[in-house]
């Protein structure tokens, strides 16, 4: 088992690493988010742009804390599965702005996957 000082170091390292990834993510997604908020048609229930940064920082803090909690547990098969799931989640958090709408790659993103999300959130006029 880890001593208290080691646990604190693990938590700090996980949080700093995940926050660094989050800052990288924000730099990638910022231009695309600004372009989306500049359009006349906005997604319903969209939060104000200024609130996105604190929300994303909070989410990455929670992701770092949860990763540290998983890491300090005793090594078992369940812990291995949880750590692998956590890693996959972190990789997906990094890749989603790149795959969906990388700024400068056109409105359809690299793989053109944003069409999957728009029908879920976009407000369509009701033809009557």
Secondary structure, 3 states (H helix, E strand, C coil): CCCHHHHHHHHHHHHHHHHHHHHHHHHHHHHHHHHHHHCCCCCCCCCCCHHHHHHHHHHHHHHHHHHHHHHHCCCCHHHHHHHHHHHHHHHHHHHHHHHHHCCCCCCCCCCCCCHHHHHHHCCCCCCC
